[in-house]
Amino acid sequence: MFIDEITLNIKAGDGGHGIVAWRHEKGVDHAGPGGGDGGNGGDVLVRGTRDITGLSKYAFEKDFSAEDGVTGLNKGMKGSNGKDLILDMPIGSVLKNLTTGEEFDILSEEPVLILKGGRGGFGNEHFKGSRNITPTESTPGKIAEHAEFYIELKLVVDLGFVGLPNAGKSSLLNALTNAKAKIGNYQFTTLSPNLGDLFGLILADIPGLIEGASEGKGLGFKFLRHVARTRVLLHCISSDTEDVLATHALVRKELESYSSELATKEEYILLTKTDLINPDELALKVGILEKTGRKVLTVSTIDDDSLKNLSDFLVKMLRKEELVQN
């Protein structure tokens, strides 16, 4: 099950209470304060993973909390600290604290602190001094941070396949990467993103667009959300499309309406399913699309040479882009 947005109720651990206690010696009522401090409550951290279906584990359990600190002990012993809670979420997740408005981007496998546990309270031994040799005060543990989080997944990929439904994106991903994206001849072939690995580069077949997607129609924002963090776009258009230029313009309009940043991303055009038309018609359509100023590629998933040429080009291009950005 693929989930790309969810709301969770998360709490760090409360601090343990300090206590009032007395040390005992033979023949003495008490030999001074011996109440220990409470332990600190556990923090909450989020760790990025490579599993894009990772949010699905939270579909049925929505409440999470770190361990509370343990109450202080006799003989001045501090209570144990509560255990931290580490939640695994897909890289690309954005967590918004609905109480404070603070946002956390999960962009690596390095844990990110999102809630701080409460400090443990002081036992009466903490208050002992030359002027107060028998303190009777202690303090409670601090209440931990607690908030509801809205979590949205925005995929981080090297190359995103964009285009209208049935542009051949899923078939292409399967052919290039041995992915297992489902293929079907209906309006929304892909209902959730599929990923594949091409020599260490992450390729994503992102759900197909329809006109008005930037206004939320069809899969709408569910599509555009994932394009936002894609390094390079591969705009797929089926070769048997009658007006390839209009089709390209429609998808570009939706991308640009959603985000001006998307309009500046590196984009290549790919005519898919070239086995469906004759070479002269293909050459004509390539020429038409070249008027956009973008490089136009062609491929047929049933032609091994065609696939190899495309694969070699994409790897070389993406590696170059990677070096430029780093």
N, C-alpha and C positions, 0 to 999 in steps of 0.2 A: 504494500500500500504506500502510495506517495502522498505525503502531506507537505505543503510548503507554507502554511501559516497555522498558528495555534496560540492559545493563551494558557499560561500556567501560573499557579499560585505558589510562590517560592519564599521560603523563610530561612534565614540563617539561625544558628543556635543561640539561645539565651545564655548569658553568663551565669555560672553557679553562685549561690549565695555564700558570703562569708559567715562564719559562726562565732558565737561567744562560747569559749571553753577555757578550762583552767588546767594547768599542769599540776600534778599531784606528787608530793613527796611524803615519805613516811613521817608521821607526827606533825604534818603541816596541813592545814585546811586546803590551801592552794599555794603553789609556788610561783604564781604569776600567770599571765594570760597565755593561752595555748590554742586559741581558735584560729584555724587556717583560712586562707583566702579561697574563694571559689575559683574553679577553672574557667577559662575563656570559652565562649561558645564557638562552634565550628563556622567557618566561612563557607560561602557558596561560590564555586568556580564553574566556568563552562569551558570545555575542551573541544576543539574542532576535530572532526573525523572526515574521512573521504567517502563515507556512505551517504549518498544523497537521500536515501529513504530514512535517515536517522530520526527524523521527527515523528515517524509513525509509532515509535515505542511509547510516545506520550499521548497517544490517542485516547486511552481509556483511564489513565491515571494523571490527574492534573495538579495534585498537591504534593509538594516536596519540601523537606526541611533538613538542615544539617543538625548534628547532635548538640544538645545543650551541654554546657559545662557542668561538672559535678560539684556539689556543695563541698565547702571546705571540711577538713577533718581535724580531729584532736591532735595534740602535740605539735601544733603549728604546721601541719601538713596541708599542702594545697590540693584542692580537688583536681581531678584530671580534666584536661581540655577536651571539649567536644570534638568529634571527628568531622573534618571538612566534608562537604558534599560536592562531588564533581559530576556534572551533567555533561554527557557527550551529545553534541549536536553537529550537523553537517557544516563543513567550511562554507562560508557565505551567509550563515545565519546572522540576522540582525535582531537583537533583543532590545525592546523598549520598556523601561521601567515606567509603568502607567501612573505611579505615584509621583515620581520626580521628573519624568520626561527624559531622563538620561538614556542614551543609546550605547550599545556595545556591539561592535562588529567582530565577528569571529572569522578571522582570516588565516589562521594557522592552527597547528596542533598544540600550541603553547596555551595553557589554561589562562583564562581571563577572570579576574575577581569581579563579581557582580553584586554581592551582598556581604557585608562584614558582620561577623559574629559579635555578640555582646561581651564586654569585659567582665571577668569575675569580680564579685564583691570582696571587700576586705574583711578578714576576721579580726577579732579584738587584739590579737598579737601585733597586728600592723600599727595599732595606735599607742603601743607602749612607749613611754618616754620617761625622762628623769622627773618630770612633773606629773606624770600619769602612769603610775606603776601597776595600777589595777583597772585598766580601761574596761568598760562594759559595753562599748558600742561595736557594732559591726554594720556592714552595708550590704544591700541586696545586689545580686548580679544585674547587669544592664540588659534591658530588653534588646533583642537583635533587630537588624533591619529586615523588613518584610514587605513584599510588594507583589503585585500581579504584573506579569510580563507578557507583552504581545511579541511573538516571535515570528519573523518572516524570513523565508529562505530566498536568497538571491544567488543563484549559481555562479561560481567562479570557474570559467572555462576558457580554453585557448581559442577555440573556433566554434561559433554558433551557427547552425544552419537555420536560416529564416526563409520565409516564403509562404505562399498560400497553401491551404490544404491540398494534399495529393501532388505536391511538387516533386515527390520522390526522395524526400529527406530521410525517412526511416530506412528505406532500401539502401540508400547511399551509406548511411552510418553502418549498417550491417555489413555491407560489402567492404568498407574500408577498415573496419576495426573488429570484425567478428562479434559485434554486439548482438543482442537478441531483442531488438525493438520490434514490437508487434506491427504488422502491416495490414491495412484494410482499405477498401475502396468506399470510404464514406466521408462526410464533411470534415469531421475532426479526427483524422487518422491517428494523431498523437494527442492524448489527453494529458500527459505529463512528460517532462523532459526525459530523454534517454541519453546515457553517456556511453562513450567508447574511448578506448585508448589507442592512439596512433603513435607508436614509438615514443611513449612517455608524454605525448601531448593529449590533452583532454578535449574531445569533440562532443558537442551536444546537439541532438536533434530536438529543437524547441517547438512546442505546440504551434500549429498553423494559425495564421492570422485571417481575419475577415475584415472587410471595410467597416470602420467604426470601432475597431478594437481599442484605440486610444481613448474612446469614450466608455469603455467597459463592455462593449457588445461581444458576443461570442465568448471565447476564452479570454479576450481582452487583456486586463492587467496581469492575469496569470501568465500570459506569454511575455509581455513586455518587461515584467519584473526580472525575468531571468536573462533577458538580453542585456540589461543594464551593466552587468559585470563581465560581459564577454569581450575578450581582447580584440578579436577580428570577426567580422560577419561574412558569411558565405550565403549570398542571396540566390536561392535555388528557384529556377523557373522551368517548368516542363516545356520541352522543345515543341510539343504539339499545341502549345498555347497560341491562339490566333493573333493577339496583340501583345507581344512580349514587352513592349515599351510601356504600355498602359498598366500592365501587371506590375512591372517594376516600380512605376510611379505610385501606384496604390499602396504598396507595402512601405515605400519610403515615406509617404505621407503619414502613415500610422506611426512609424518610428519617430519621425520628427515632431509630431503632435504630442507624443508622450514625453519626450525629453530632447532638449537641444544637444545634450551630450552625445546621444545616440547618433545624431546627424554627423558628428565629426569622427566616428569610428571608421577604421580601415574597412573597406567593403570590396569584395570581389563578387562578380556575377557568374553563376554556373548554370548553363543550359543542361538539364538532365534528360534522360530518356531519348538520347539522340538516335537510337535505333528506330524510333517511330516516324522519322521524317527522312527525306532524301538529302544527300550532301549539298545540293544547290540551295535548298530551302534553309538548311542549317547555316550555310555561309551567309545567306541574306539576313537571317535573324541575328547572327553574331555581329554583323556590320551595323545593324540597327541599334543594338544594345551598346556598342562601342561609342555611340554618340553621347552616352552618359559620362564619358571620361573615365570609366572604370574598366579594369581588365576583365575580359570575358573568357571563361573556361567552358569546356564541354566534357560530357561523360555519358557513358552507357554502362549500367551495372552488369550487363551481360557480355561486355567486351573487356577481357583481362588487360589488354594493352592500354586501353583508355583509362581503366582504373589505376594502373600502375603509374601512368603519366600524371594523373591528378594527385595521387598519393605523394609522389616525389616532389611535386610542386608545392603542395601544402606543407610538407615537413620543412622544406627549405625556406619557404616564406615565413612560417611561424617561428622557426629558430632565429631568423634574421630579426623579426619583430621583437622577439624576446630579448635579444642583445641590445637593440635600440632602447627598449623601455627600461632595461636594467643599467 
